[in-house]
Amino acid sequence: MSMQTMRSASVPPAAMPAGPVKKDTPAKIQQAAKDFEALLLAQMLKSAREASGGGLTGDDGEGSDANTTMIELGEQQFAQALASSGGFGMAKIVETGLAKNADR
């Protein structure tokens, strides 16, 4: 069974691309890798905040929903800034893997 036949059997026709599949550009791959690292960093920050008590001061105070939303937005922006400036280096690893498999 060919790879195309297997792909067609497991994916509904509406989900298959209508024309030729465009190759990912290096810029798109790089941005996807940075976005992925930012997502991971945001999740790590959220987990750390929740493990320390949840509040700004770590006292697990019953903050308002607005306060929680503001903290989460701040975490996301901080994670995005970290990822854009190199972060932990995960984006480079992901980018290398995506670029290697982009030609398949």
Contacts in CASP RR format, 6 or more apart in sequence:
PFRMAT RR
TARGET T0000
AUTHOR 0000-0000-0000
METHOD contacts of the structure
MODEL  1
MSMQTMRSASVPPAAMPAGPVKKDTPAKIQQAAKDFEALLLAQMLKSARE
ASGGGLTGDDGEGSDANTTMIELGEQQFAQALASSGGFGMAKIVETGLAK
NADR
7 16 0 8 1.000
8 16 0 8 1.000
23 102 0 8 1.000
23 103 0 8 1.000
24 32 0 8 1.000
24 98 0 8 1.000
24 102 0 8 1.000
26 99 0 8 1.000
29 95 0 8 1.000
29 98 0 8 1.000
29 99 0 8 1.000
29 102 0 8 1.000
30 91 0 8 1.000
30 95 0 8 1.000
32 94 0 8 1.000
32 95 0 8 1.000
32 98 0 8 1.000
33 90 0 8 1.000
33 91 0 8 1.000
33 92 0 8 1.000
33 94 0 8 1.000
33 95 0 8 1.000
33 98 0 8 1.000
34 83 0 8 1.000
34 84 0 8 1.000
34 91 0 8 1.000
35 83 0 8 1.000
36 90 0 8 1.000
36 91 0 8 1.000
36 94 0 8 1.000
37 82 0 8 1.000
37 83 0 8 1.000
37 86 0 8 1.000
37 87 0 8 1.000
37 88 0 8 1.000
37 89 0 8 1.000
37 90 0 8 1.000
37 91 0 8 1.000
37 94 0 8 1.000
38 76 0 8 1.000
38 79 0 8 1.000
38 80 0 8 1.000
38 82 0 8 1.000
38 83 0 8 1.000
38 84 0 8 1.000
39 79 0 8 1.000
40 90 0 8 1.000
41 78 0 8 1.000
41 79 0 8 1.000
41 82 0 8 1.000
41 83 0 8 1.000
41 87 0 8 1.000
41 88 0 8 1.000
42 75 0 8 1.000
42 76 0 8 1.000
42 79 0 8 1.000
42 80 0 8 1.000
44 79 0 8 1.000
45 75 0 8 1.000
45 78 0 8 1.000
45 79 0 8 1.000
46 72 0 8 1.000
46 75 0 8 1.000
49 55 0 8 1.000
49 71 0 8 1.000
49 75 0 8 1.000
52 58 0 8 1.000
53 59 0 8 1.000
53 60 0 8 1.000
54 60 0 8 1.000
54 61 0 8 1.000
55 61 0 8 1.000
55 63 0 8 1.000
55 71 0 8 1.000
56 67 0 8 1.000
56 71 0 8 1.000
82 88 0 8 1.000
83 91 0 8 1.000
86 92 0 8 1.000
END
